[in-house]
């Protein structure tokens, strides 16, 4: 099972596995999800589980999948700490197959580099959607320094063109981007699309 991420980073080296590396719920990228009636949700590449936990706290039956055992351990610890029921599985999202479909599928900052693995993850995300389900993909925006590790709006809209594109845009993914003292720019791309 591969635990390598964009740029060759090994996710097992990034996570502590003790719950301290569970990021907060991503309100910016998941704004479209917050408008939905809760149902079944799947996070492909869930990392430390912050989005899965946040969805579960909002009434979703939420499942997260990640290839890093340390990330899944952190996710389980964090969910237990806030008394939230959520499912977490250690599996490679390039080859994993769900046993159900979901009303919401998210893949945030967990796409493999450009090529067959990325296509496999995007296809899995689409195949995991129930009719009427919403898919949200967010990833760092492609730059000259990282032309194949990251994505463009055009690439994602083409890859998801068999769905109804709701939103496709470049964004600043810095959680403190409104900080007037020290503004930063973290260029990212987000696309939300619905299965008809």
MDTraj code that builds the backbone (N, CA, C; nanometers):
import mdtraj as md
import numpy as np

residues = "UNK UNK UNK UNK UNK UNK UNK UNK UNK UNK UNK UNK UNK UNK UNK UNK UNK UNK UNK UNK UNK UNK UNK UNK UNK UNK UNK UNK UNK UNK UNK UNK UNK UNK UNK UNK UNK UNK UNK UNK UNK UNK UNK UNK UNK UNK UNK UNK UNK UNK UNK UNK UNK UNK UNK UNK UNK UNK UNK UNK UNK UNK UNK UNK UNK UNK UNK UNK UNK UNK UNK UNK UNK UNK UNK UNK UNK UNK UNK UNK UNK UNK UNK UNK UNK UNK UNK UNK UNK UNK UNK UNK UNK UNK UNK UNK UNK UNK UNK UNK UNK UNK UNK UNK UNK UNK UNK UNK UNK UNK UNK UNK UNK UNK UNK UNK UNK UNK UNK UNK UNK UNK UNK UNK UNK UNK UNK UNK UNK UNK UNK UNK UNK UNK UNK UNK UNK UNK UNK UNK UNK UNK UNK UNK UNK UNK UNK UNK UNK UNK UNK UNK UNK UNK UNK UNK UNK UNK UNK UNK UNK UNK UNK UNK UNK UNK UNK UNK UNK UNK UNK UNK UNK UNK UNK UNK UNK UNK UNK UNK UNK UNK UNK UNK UNK UNK UNK UNK UNK UNK UNK UNK UNK UNK UNK UNK".split()
xyz = np.array([
    [0.0848, -0.1179, 0.0000],
    [0.0000, 0.0000, 0.0000],
    [0.0889, 0.1237, 0.0000],
    [0.0589, 0.2156, -0.0900],
    [0.1390, 0.3370, -0.1017],
    [0.0933, 0.4409, -0.0003],
    [0.1888, 0.4997, 0.0689],
    [0.1576, 0.6131, 0.1565],
    [0.2256, 0.7394, 0.1052],
    [0.2671, 0.7375, -0.0231],
    [0.3336, 0.8542, -0.0798],
    [0.2321, 0.9561, -0.1278],
    [0.2596, 1.0826, -0.1002],
    [0.1742, 1.1912, -0.1429],
    [0.2421, 1.2753, -0.2495],
    [0.1839, 1.3901, -0.2843],
    [0.2427, 1.4784, -0.3847],
    [0.3862, 1.5147, -0.3509],
    [0.4687, 1.5172, -0.4522],
    [0.6087, 1.5522, -0.4331],
    [0.6903, 1.4408, -0.3704],
    [0.6294, 1.3218, -0.3536],
    [0.7009, 1.2080, -0.2982],
    [0.7034, 1.2026, -0.1464],
    [0.6334, 1.2958, -0.0802],
    [0.6300, 1.2935, 0.0669],
    [0.5607, 1.1663, 0.1141],
    [0.6135, 1.1062, 0.2187],
    [0.5512, 0.9872, 0.2764],
    [0.4630, 1.0317, 0.3921],
    [0.3314, 1.0063, 0.3799],
    [0.2374, 1.0518, 0.4817],
    [0.2691, 0.9924, 0.6178],
    [0.3282, 0.8748, 0.6222],
    [0.3629, 0.8145, 0.7508],
    [0.4657, 0.8991, 0.8258],
    [0.5459, 0.9761, 0.7526],
    [0.6431, 1.0647, 0.8165],
    [0.5793, 1.1960, 0.8622],
    [0.4621, 1.2263, 0.8102],
    [0.3959, 1.3537, 0.8395],
    [0.3082, 1.3443, 0.9639],
    [0.2418, 1.2299, 0.9835],
    [0.1479, 1.2154, 1.0942],
    [0.2157, 1.1623, 1.2199],
    [0.1720, 1.2141, 1.3353],
    [0.2219, 1.1657, 1.4641],
    [0.1450, 1.0408, 1.5071],
    [0.0172, 1.0337, 1.4703],
    [-0.0631, 0.9175, 1.5049],
    [-0.1201, 0.9208, 1.6452],
    [-0.1157, 1.0366, 1.7096],
    [-0.1624, 1.0453, 1.8480],
    [-0.2825, 1.1392, 1.8659],
    [-0.3421, 1.1817, 1.7557],
    [-0.4576, 1.2715, 1.7622],
    [-0.4225, 1.4186, 1.7562],
    [-0.2951, 1.4528, 1.7723],
    [-0.2569, 1.5945, 1.7707],
    [-0.2542, 1.6519, 1.6296],
    [-0.2561, 1.5669, 1.5286],
    [-0.2462, 1.6171, 1.3909],
    [-0.3786, 1.6093, 1.3154],
    [-0.4886, 1.6073, 1.3879],
    [-0.6200, 1.6135, 1.3254],
    [-0.6537, 1.7601, 1.3008],
    [-0.6647, 1.7957, 1.1729],
    [-0.6918, 1.9348, 1.1345],
    [-0.8383, 1.9693, 1.1623],
    [-0.8683, 2.0982, 1.1771],
    [-1.0082, 2.1391, 1.1954],
    [-1.0902, 2.1144, 1.0678],
    [-1.2208, 2.1132, 1.0839],
    [-1.3142, 2.1012, 0.9716],
    [-1.2889, 2.2145, 0.8728],
    [-1.2876, 2.1843, 0.7437],
    [-1.2581, 2.2833, 0.6401],
    [-1.3875, 2.3500, 0.5915],
    [-1.4284, 2.4561, 0.6599],
    [-1.5518, 2.5263, 0.6254],
    [-1.5483, 2.5845, 0.4847],
    [-1.4327, 2.6307, 0.4410],
    [-1.4226, 2.6941, 0.3098],
    [-1.4501, 2.5935, 0.1977],
    [-1.3784, 2.4829, 0.1969],
    [-1.3948, 2.3871, 0.0880],
    [-1.5231, 2.3058, 0.1001],
    [-1.5777, 2.2948, 0.2188],
    [-1.6977, 2.2139, 0.2372],
    [-1.8242, 2.2976, 0.2549],
    [-1.8192, 2.4231, 0.2118],
    [-1.9372, 2.5103, 0.2242],
    [-2.0572, 2.4527, 0.1499],
    [-2.0368, 2.3952, 0.0313],
    [-2.1488, 2.3373, -0.0443],
    [-2.2092, 2.2182, 0.0303],
    [-2.1276, 2.1439, 0.1024],
    [-2.1771, 2.0288, 0.1782],
    [-2.2638, 2.0723, 0.2953],
    [-2.2319, 2.1872, 0.3545],
    [-2.3067, 2.2341, 0.4710],
    [-2.4509, 2.2695, 0.4373],
    [-2.4801, 2.2921, 0.3085],
    [-2.6159, 2.3246, 0.2663],
    [-2.7008, 2.1991, 0.2431],
    [-2.6394, 2.0800, 0.2503],
    [-2.7096, 1.9553, 0.2217],
    [-2.7761, 1.8977, 0.3462],
    [-2.8802, 1.8189, 0.3238],
    [-2.9374, 1.7384, 0.4314],
    [-2.8400, 1.6243, 0.4586],
    [-2.8016, 1.6032, 0.5836],
    [-2.7050, 1.4971, 0.6122],
    [-2.7524, 1.3597, 0.5662],
    [-2.6560, 1.2824, 0.5174],
    [-2.6788, 1.1451, 0.4735],
    [-2.5508, 1.0685, 0.4983],
    [-2.5096, 0.9901, 0.3992],
    [-2.3858, 0.9128, 0.4095],
    [-2.2744, 0.9891, 0.3390],
    [-2.1596, 1.0026, 0.4061],
    [-2.0466, 1.0781, 0.3518],
    [-1.9209, 0.9922, 0.3529],
    [-1.8373, 1.0124, 0.2505],
    [-1.7106, 0.9421, 0.2362],
    [-1.6005, 1.0432, 0.2115],
    [-1.4924, 1.0327, 0.2886],
    [-1.3742, 1.1168, 0.2697],
    [-1.2610, 1.0278, 0.2206],
    [-1.2229, 1.0447, 0.0946],
    [-1.1139, 0.9677, 0.0340],
    [-0.9834, 1.0421, 0.0577],
    [-0.8954, 0.9850, 0.1390],
    [-0.7724, 1.0524, 0.1777],
    [-0.8009, 1.1429, 0.2965],
    [-0.8602, 1.0856, 0.4012],
    [-0.9139, 1.1645, 0.5126],
    [-0.8080, 1.2189, 0.6069],
    [-0.6822, 1.1731, 0.5942],
    [-0.5794, 1.2204, 0.6855],
    [-0.6187, 1.1957, 0.8296],
    [-0.5988, 1.2955, 0.9147],
    [-0.6293, 1.2830, 1.0565],
    [-0.7763, 1.2897, 1.0919],
    [-0.8639, 1.2965, 0.9910],
    [-1.0071, 1.2801, 1.0126],
    [-1.0870, 1.4015, 1.0520],
    [-1.0291, 1.5209, 1.0463],
    [-1.1016, 1.6405, 1.0891],
    [-1.2309, 1.6652, 1.0141],
    [-1.2314, 1.6417, 0.8824],
    [-1.3534, 1.6635, 0.8051],
    [-1.4573, 1.5549, 0.8312],
    [-1.4133, 1.4319, 0.8495],
    [-1.5054, 1.3224, 0.8820],
    [-1.5715, 1.3507, 1.0170],
    [-1.4926, 1.3899, 1.1140],
    [-1.5460, 1.4209, 1.2472],
    [-1.6432, 1.5383, 1.2398],
    [-1.6052, 1.6435, 1.1659],
    [-1.6931, 1.7597, 1.1512],
    [-1.8254, 1.7245, 1.0848],
    [-1.8208, 1.6377, 0.9846],
    [-1.9454, 1.5946, 0.9195],
    [-2.0302, 1.5115, 1.0156],
    [-1.9660, 1.4205, 1.0884],
    [-2.0400, 1.3381, 1.1843],
    [-2.1058, 1.4250, 1.2917],
    [-2.0379, 1.5307, 1.3349],
    [-2.0959, 1.6213, 1.4347],
    [-2.2172, 1.6955, 1.3789],
    [-2.2275, 1.7031, 1.2466],
    [-2.3386, 1.7712, 1.1811],
    [-2.4462, 1.6732, 1.1351],
    [-2.4390, 1.5493, 1.1817],
    [-2.5449, 1.4526, 1.1544],
    [-2.5185, 1.3556, 1.0405],
    [-2.4024, 1.3630, 0.9778],
    [-2.3700, 1.2717, 0.8686],
    [-2.3246, 1.1367, 0.9247],
    [-2.3524, 1.0304, 0.8505],
    [-2.2915, 0.8999, 0.8763],
    [-2.1642, 0.9021, 0.7933],
    [-2.0522, 0.9264, 0.8580],
    [-1.9292, 0.9621, 0.7877],
    [-1.8232, 0.8525, 0.7993],
    [-1.7570, 0.8290, 0.6855],
    [-1.6496, 0.7303, 0.6767],
    [-1.5278, 0.7961, 0.6139],
    [-1.4113, 0.7688, 0.6682],
    [-1.2863, 0.8180, 0.6119],
    [-1.1941, 0.7030, 0.5769],
    [-1.1243, 0.7179, 0.4647],
    [-1.0283, 0.6168, 0.4186],
    [-0.8958, 0.6869, 0.3937],
    [-0.7877, 0.6277, 0.4426],
    [-0.6552, 0.6837, 0.4192],
    [-0.5534, 0.5703, 0.4211],
    [-0.4453, 0.5874, 0.3440],
    [-0.3424, 0.4830, 0.3364],
    [-0.2462, 0.4860, 0.4540],
    [-0.2467, 0.5933, 0.5318],
    [-0.1529, 0.6061, 0.6431],
    [-0.2126, 0.5505, 0.7718],
    [-0.1548, 0.4432, 0.8271],
    [-0.2039, 0.3932, 0.9559],
    [-0.1949, 0.4978, 1.0670],
    [-0.0919, 0.5816, 1.0650],
    [-0.0805, 0.6866, 1.1675],
    [-0.1942, 0.7878, 1.1549],
    [-0.2311, 0.8239, 1.0321],
    [-0.3413, 0.9180, 1.0119],
    [-0.4709, 0.8595, 1.0656],
    [-0.4966, 0.7327, 1.0348],
    [-0.6196, 0.6690, 1.0817],
    [-0.6194, 0.6557, 1.2336],
    [-0.5050, 0.6265, 1.2921],
    [-0.4963, 0.6195, 1.4379],
    [-0.5305, 0.7563, 1.4985],
    [-0.4754, 0.8636, 1.4409],
    [-0.5078, 0.9992, 1.4885],
    [-0.6565, 1.0278, 1.4754],
    [-0.7142, 0.9898, 1.3624],
    [-0.8564, 1.0149, 1.3381],
    [-0.9419, 0.9448, 1.4428],
    [-0.9105, 0.8200, 1.4716],
    [-0.9889, 0.7445, 1.5706],
    [-0.9757, 0.8056, 1.7105],
    [-0.8545, 0.8451, 1.7462],
    [-0.8328, 0.9081, 1.8776],
    [-0.9109, 1.0388, 1.8865],
    [-0.9034, 1.1200, 1.7821],
    [-0.9721, 1.2498, 1.7830],
    [-1.1231, 1.2325, 1.7889],
    [-1.1770, 1.1361, 1.7153],
    [-1.3217, 1.1110, 1.7191],
    [-1.3638, 1.0668, 1.8584],
    [-1.2853, 0.9794, 1.9183],
    [-1.3162, 0.9329, 2.0547],
    [-1.3100, 1.0482, 2.1543],
    [-1.2131, 1.1372, 2.1361],
    [-1.1970, 1.2501, 2.2287],
    [-1.3158, 1.3444, 2.2285],
    [-1.3844, 1.3554, 2.1141],
    [-1.5014, 1.4444, 2.1065],
    [-1.6328, 1.3652, 2.1077],
    [-1.6235, 1.2349, 2.1362],
    [-1.7407, 1.1479, 2.1503],
    [-1.8269, 1.1456, 2.0245],
    [-1.7594, 1.1259, 1.9102],
    [-1.8271, 1.1201, 1.7813],
    [-1.8081, 0.9815, 1.7214],
    [-1.9178, 0.9266, 1.6666],
    [-1.9085, 0.7989, 1.5964],
    [-1.8801, 0.8260, 1.4490],
    [-1.7702, 0.7709, 1.4018],
    [-1.7333, 0.7829, 1.2606],
    [-1.6534, 0.6592, 1.2254],
    [-1.6599, 0.6196, 1.0983],
    [-1.5864, 0.5018, 1.0535],
    [-1.4561, 0.5418, 0.9866],
    [-1.3511, 0.4696, 1.0157],
    [-1.2205, 0.4958, 0.9537],
    [-1.1592, 0.3646, 0.9082],
    [-1.1037, 0.3663, 0.7863],
    [-1.0405, 0.2476, 0.7295],
    [-0.9023, 0.2828, 0.6776],
    [-0.8071, 0.1941, 0.7018],
    [-0.6753, 0.2081, 0.6424],
    [-0.6753, 0.1331, 0.5100],
    [-0.6637, 0.2053, 0.4007],
    [-0.6635, 0.1443, 0.2674],
    [-0.6073, 0.2447, 0.1676],
    [-0.5541, 0.1934, 0.0600],
    [-0.5010, 0.2762, -0.0482],
    [-0.6173, 0.3217, -0.1354],
    [-0.6428, 0.4520, -0.1417],
    [-0.7583, 0.5017, -0.2181],
    [-0.7403, 0.4842, -0.3686],
    [-0.6240, 0.4425, -0.4121],
    [-0.6036, 0.4138, -0.5544],
    [-0.6716, 0.2823, -0.5910],
    [-0.6759, 0.1870, -0.4981],
    [-0.7292, 0.0543, -0.5293],
    [-0.8512, 0.0161, -0.4454],
    [-0.8812, 0.0901, -0.3386],
    [-0.9926, 0.0573, -0.2491],
    [-1.1255, 0.0659, -0.3219],
    [-1.2203, -0.0193, -0.2847],
    [-1.3556, -0.0163, -0.3417],
    [-1.4573, -0.0114, -0.2281],
    [-1.5546, 0.0792, -0.2358],
    [-1.6564, 0.0871, -0.1304],
    [-1.7605, -0.0231, -0.1470],
    [-1.8315, -0.0524, -0.0401],
    [-1.9402, -0.1497, -0.0482],
    [-2.0766, -0.0814, -0.0499],
    [-2.0768, 0.0504, -0.0672],
    [-2.2019, 0.1278, -0.0729],
    [-2.1757, 0.2537, -0.1543],
    [-2.2809, 0.3306, -0.1789],
    [-2.2647, 0.4619, -0.2410],
    [-2.2968, 0.5679, -0.1363],
    [-2.2565, 0.6918, -0.1664],
    [-2.2606, 0.7987, -0.0666],
    [-2.3278, 0.9233, -0.1245],
    [-2.3943, 0.9983, -0.0363],
    [-2.4588, 1.1240, -0.0747],
    [-2.3573, 1.2357, -0.0908],
    [-2.2428, 1.2213, -0.0249],
    [-2.1351, 1.3191, -0.0318],
    [-2.0028, 1.2442, -0.0347],
    [-1.9190, 1.2779, -0.1320],
    [-1.7835, 1.2229, -0.1393],
    [-1.6890, 1.3417, -0.1460],
    [-1.5860, 1.3408, -0.0605],
    [-1.4871, 1.4477, -0.0643],
    [-1.3474, 1.3896, -0.0814],
    [-1.2644, 1.4660, -0.1479],
    [-1.1227, 1.4332, -0.1650],
    [-1.0497, 1.5667, -0.1582],
    [-0.9925, 1.5957, -0.0414],
    [-0.9284, 1.7250, -0.0210],
    [-0.7796, 1.7071, 0.0037],
    [-0.7006, 1.7615, -0.0868],
    [-0.5549, 1.7615, -0.0760],
    [-0.4997, 1.6196, -0.0606],
    [-0.5567, 1.5270, -0.1376],
    [-0.5135, 1.3873, -0.1289],
    [-0.5051, 1.3205, -0.2662],
    [-0.5022, 1.4002, -0.3728],
    [-0.4900, 1.3398, -0.5061],
    [-0.3457, 1.2982, -0.5325],
    [-0.3272, 1.1809, -0.5931],
    [-0.1916, 1.1422, -0.6353],
    [-0.1430, 1.2338, -0.7482],
    [-0.0134, 1.2289, -0.7804],
    [0.0370, 1.3051, -0.8947],
    [-0.0347, 1.2654, -1.0240],
    [-0.0264, 1.3522, -1.1232],
    [-0.0912, 1.3316, -1.2522],
    [-0.0537, 1.1960, -1.3104],
    [-0.1516, 1.1245, -1.3635],
    [-0.1277, 0.9943, -1.4236],
    [-0.2372, 0.8965, -1.3869],
    [-0.2119, 0.7667, -1.4054],
    [-0.3146, 0.6654, -1.3824],
    [-0.3682, 0.6619, -1.2386],
    [-0.2827, 0.6869, -1.1401],
    [-0.3291, 0.6835, -1.0014],
    [-0.4292, 0.7962, -0.9749],
    [-0.4012, 0.9159, -1.0268],
    [-0.4954, 1.0272, -1.0081],
    [-0.6277, 0.9959, -1.0760],
    [-0.6217, 0.9441, -1.1975],
    [-0.7446, 0.9087, -1.2693],
    [-0.8233, 0.8036, -1.1919],
    [-0.7535, 0.7069, -1.1317],
    [-0.8209, 0.6015, -1.0549],
    [-0.8943, 0.6596, -0.9347],
    [-0.8319, 0.7547, -0.8643],
    [-0.8959, 0.8144, -0.7472],
    [-1.0181, 0.8963, -0.7885],
    [-1.0065, 0.9740, -0.8951],
    [-1.1204, 1.0538, -0.9404],
    [-1.2337, 0.9632, -0.9889],
    [-1.2009, 0.8529, -1.0561],
    [-1.3046, 0.7583, -1.0986],
    [-1.3710, 0.6924, -0.9779],
    [-1.2910, 0.6543, -0.8783],
    [-1.3469, 0.5969, -0.7556],
    [-1.4424, 0.6953, -0.6894],
    [-1.4020, 0.8210, -0.6827],
    [-1.4866, 0.9233, -0.6211],
    [-1.6210, 0.9332, -0.6936],
    [-1.6173, 0.9338, -0.8263],
    [-1.7416, 0.9424, -0.9042],
    [-1.8271, 0.8174, -0.8859],
    [-1.7640, 0.6999, -0.8900],
    [-1.8371, 0.5739, -0.8764],
    [-1.8978, 0.5577, -0.7375],
    [-1.8424, 0.6252, -0.6387],
    [-1.8907, 0.6141, -0.5007],
    [-2.0135, 0.7005, -0.4746],
    [-2.0483, 0.7877, -0.5702],
    [-2.1610, 0.8792, -0.5513],
    [-2.2952, 0.8102, -0.5746],
    [-2.3878, 0.8314, -0.4844],
    [-2.5260, 0.7898, -0.5064],
    [-2.5899, 0.8871, -0.6062],
    [-2.6987, 0.8475, -0.6719],
    [-2.7700, 0.9422, -0.7589],
    [-2.8061, 1.0686, -0.6805],
    [-2.7761, 1.1832, -0.7384],
    [-2.7986, 1.3116, -0.6725],
    [-2.6891, 1.3504, -0.5753],
    [-2.5887, 1.2624, -0.5583],
    [-2.4804, 1.2878, -0.4643],
    [-2.3866, 1.3969, -0.5105],
    [-2.3173, 1.4583, -0.4151],
    [-2.2258, 1.5688, -0.4412],
    [-2.0824, 1.5240, -0.4176],
    [-1.9954, 1.5582, -0.5115],
    [-1.8518, 1.5327, -0.4998],
    [-1.7807, 1.6662, -0.4852],
    [-1.6910, 1.6758, -0.3866],
    [-1.6089, 1.7957, -0.3690],
    [-1.4631, 1.7529, -0.3718],
    [-1.3882, 1.8116, -0.4669],
    [-1.2450, 1.7849, -0.4795],
    [-1.1714, 1.9160, -0.4593],
    [-1.0724, 1.9147, -0.3722],
    [-0.9867, 2.0315, -0.3514],
    [-0.8421, 1.9860, -0.3531],
    [-0.7580, 2.0619, -0.4187],
    [-0.6161, 2.0252, -0.4285],
    [-0.5351, 2.1516, -0.4524],
    [-0.4064, 2.1454, -0.4185],
    [-0.3171, 2.2581, -0.4451],
    [-0.3111, 2.2821, -0.5952],
    [-0.3036, 2.4099, -0.6314],
    [-0.3037, 2.4473, -0.7730],
    [-0.1664, 2.4250, -0.8349],
    [-0.1672, 2.3748, -0.9569],
    [-0.0440, 2.3472, -1.0308],
    [0.0371, 2.4747, -1.0494],
    [0.1687, 2.4624, -1.0299],
    [0.2605, 2.5739, -1.0496],
    [0.3756, 2.5263, -1.1362],
    [0.4607, 2.6187, -1.1784],
    [0.5784, 2.5800, -1.2559],
    [0.6673, 2.4847, -1.1766],
    [0.6719, 2.5010, -1.0453],
    [0.7552, 2.4148, -0.9614],
    [0.6939, 2.2759, -0.9429],
    [0.5619, 2.2672, -0.9527],
    [0.4915, 2.1396, -0.9324],
    [0.3879, 2.1178, -1.0429],
    [0.4306, 2.1028, -1.1682],
    [0.3330, 2.0942, -1.2771],
    [0.2501, 1.9662, -1.2776],
    [0.3026, 1.8535, -1.2285],
    [0.2252, 1.7290, -1.2314],
    [0.1781, 1.6848, -1.0939],
    [0.2380, 1.7397, -0.9880],
    [0.1962, 1.7012, -0.8535],
    [0.0582, 1.7561, -0.8200],
    [0.0272, 1.8742, -0.8699],
    [-0.0963, 1.9404, -0.8334],
    [-0.1862, 1.9564, -0.9558],
    [-0.2943, 2.0344, -0.9459],
    [-0.3974, 2.0347, -1.0501],
    [-0.4306, 2.1759, -1.0984],
    [-0.5081, 2.1796, -1.2052],
    [-0.5664, 2.3041, -1.2543],
    [-0.7181, 2.2882, -1.2539],
    [-0.7876, 2.4008, -1.2580],
    [-0.9339, 2.3972, -1.2683],
    [-0.9736, 2.3227, -1.3943],
    [-0.9047, 2.3507, -1.5061],
    [-0.9391, 2.2865, -1.6331],
    [-0.9248, 2.1348, -1.6251],
    [-0.8162, 2.0871, -1.5626],
    [-0.7962, 1.9429, -1.5523],
    [-0.9110, 1.8764, -1.4757],
    [-0.9489, 1.9341, -1.3614],
    [-1.0549, 1.8731, -1.2815],
    [-1.1907, 1.8813, -1.3498],
    [-1.2208, 1.9919, -1.4166],
    [-1.3513, 2.0012, -1.4825],
    [-1.3614, 1.9029, -1.5984],
    [-1.2514, 1.8780, -1.6677],
    [-1.2525, 1.7754, -1.7736],
    [-1.2700, 1.6370, -1.7116],
    [-1.1947, 1.6078, -1.6056],
    [-1.2015, 1.4759, -1.5420],
    [-1.3401, 1.4479, -1.4828],
    [-1.4123, 1.5525, -1.4445],
    [-1.5436, 1.5364, -1.3822],
    [-1.6576, 1.5792, -1.4751],
    [-1.6297, 1.5872, -1.6044],
    [-1.7268, 1.6406, -1.7001],
    [-1.8518, 1.5541, -1.7156],
    [-1.8471, 1.4281, -1.6696],
    [-1.9673, 1.3447, -1.6760],
    [-2.0610, 1.3712, -1.5583],
    [-2.0226, 1.4624, -1.4708],
    [-2.1090, 1.5083, -1.3622],
    [-2.1529, 1.6509, -1.3921],
    [-2.2521, 1.7001, -1.3190],
    [-2.2938, 1.8401, -1.3321],
    [-2.2027, 1.9255, -1.2438],
    [-2.1207, 2.0092, -1.3076],
    [-2.0289, 2.0943, -1.2326],
    [-2.1088, 2.2065, -1.1661],
    [-2.0997, 2.2147, -1.0348],
    [-2.1689, 2.3182, -0.9575],
    [-2.0781, 2.4392, -0.9382],
    [-1.9522, 2.4117, -0.9058],
    [-1.8555, 2.5177, -0.8803],
    [-1.7179, 2.4680, -0.9218],
    [-1.6407, 2.5547, -0.9858],
    [-1.5026, 2.5225, -1.0240],
    [-1.4238, 2.6524, -1.0183],
    [-1.3287, 2.6597, -0.9239],
    [-1.2590, 2.7866, -0.9069],
    [-1.1231, 2.7696, -0.8404],
    [-1.0401, 2.8700, -0.8616],
    [-0.9147, 2.8820, -0.7878],
    [-0.9452, 2.9598, -0.6606],
    [-0.8842, 2.9175, -0.5502],
    [-0.9102, 2.9817, -0.4217],
    [-0.7798, 3.0005, -0.3458],
    [-0.7851, 3.0800, -0.2414],
    [-0.6760, 3.0888, -0.1450],
    [-0.7153, 2.9992, -0.0284],
    [-0.6457, 2.8868, -0.0130],
    [-0.6819, 2.7884, 0.0894],
    [-0.6181, 2.8161, 0.2252],
    [-0.5520, 2.9289, 0.2407],
    [-0.4931, 2.9647, 0.3695],
    [-0.6044, 2.9901, 0.4711],
    [-0.6048, 2.9175, 0.5812],
    [-0.7113, 2.9394, 0.6796],
    [-0.7084, 3.0788, 0.7417],
    [-0.5953, 3.1485, 0.7341],
    [-0.5843, 3.2832, 0.7888],
    [-0.5721, 3.3881, 0.6786],
    [-0.6320, 3.3601, 0.5610],
    [-0.6147, 3.4508, 0.4472],
    [-0.6749, 3.5886, 0.4710],
    [-0.7648, 3.6028, 0.5685],
    [-0.8233, 3.7336, 0.5999],
    [-0.7429, 3.8096, 0.7048],
    [-0.6296, 3.7544, 0.7421],
    [-0.5447, 3.8181, 0.8422],
    [-0.4749, 3.9385, 0.7785],
    [-0.5116, 4.0628, 0.8156],
    [-0.4517, 4.1799, 0.7525],
    [-0.3064, 4.2029, 0.7934],
    [-0.2645, 4.1435, 0.9039],
    [-0.1284, 4.1650, 0.9522],
    [-0.0275, 4.0855, 0.8698],
    [-0.0616, 3.9618, 0.8388],
    [0.0306, 3.8759, 0.7652],
    [-0.0466, 3.7949, 0.6605],
    [-0.0926, 3.8600, 0.5521],
    [-0.1664, 3.7855, 0.4503],
    [-0.0749, 3.6857, 0.3796],
    [-0.1297, 3.5667, 0.3522],
    [-0.0545, 3.4638, 0.2811],
    [-0.1383, 3.4142, 0.1652],
    [-0.0746, 3.3494, 0.0712],
    [-0.1469, 3.2930, -0.0419],
    [-0.1121, 3.1458, -0.0548],
    [-0.2134, 3.0611, -0.0426],
    [-0.1998, 2.9179, -0.0627],
    [-0.2902, 2.8816, -0.1797],
    [-0.2403, 2.8933, -0.3045],
    [-0.3272, 2.8711, -0.4200],
    [-0.3751, 2.7261, -0.4301],
    [-0.5057, 2.7126, -0.4398],
    [-0.5672, 2.5802, -0.4510],
    [-0.6805, 2.5862, -0.5524],
    [-0.7287, 2.4694, -0.5872],
    [-0.8393, 2.4547, -0.6810],
    [-0.9471, 2.3758, -0.6098],
    [-1.0737, 2.4151, -0.6293],
    [-1.1827, 2.3341, -0.5762],
    [-1.2921, 2.3216, -0.6805],
    [-1.3469, 2.1997, -0.6888],
    [-1.4568, 2.1711, -0.7804],
    [-1.5614, 2.0927, -0.7020],
    [-1.6860, 2.1358, -0.7137],
    [-1.7952, 2.0534, -0.6614],
    [-1.8847, 2.0169, -0.7791],
    [-1.9288, 1.8917, -0.7801],
    [-2.0069, 1.8398, -0.8928],
    [-2.1081, 1.7393, -0.8422],
    [-2.2207, 1.7325, -0.9115],
    [-2.3326, 1.6465, -0.8687],
    [-2.3585, 1.5382, -0.9712],
    [-2.3858, 1.4157, -0.9212],
    [-2.4302, 1.3069, -1.0081],
    [-2.5798, 1.3224, -1.0331],
    [-2.6199, 1.3129, -1.1579],
    [-2.7636, 1.3282, -1.1880],
    [-2.8392, 1.2003, -1.1589],
])
top = md.Topology()
chain = top.add_chain()
for i, resn in enumerate(residues, 1):
    res = top.add_residue(resn, chain, resSeq=i)
    for name in ("N", "CA", "C"):
        top.add_atom(name, md.element.get_by_symbol(name[0]), res)
traj = md.Trajectory(xyz[None], top)
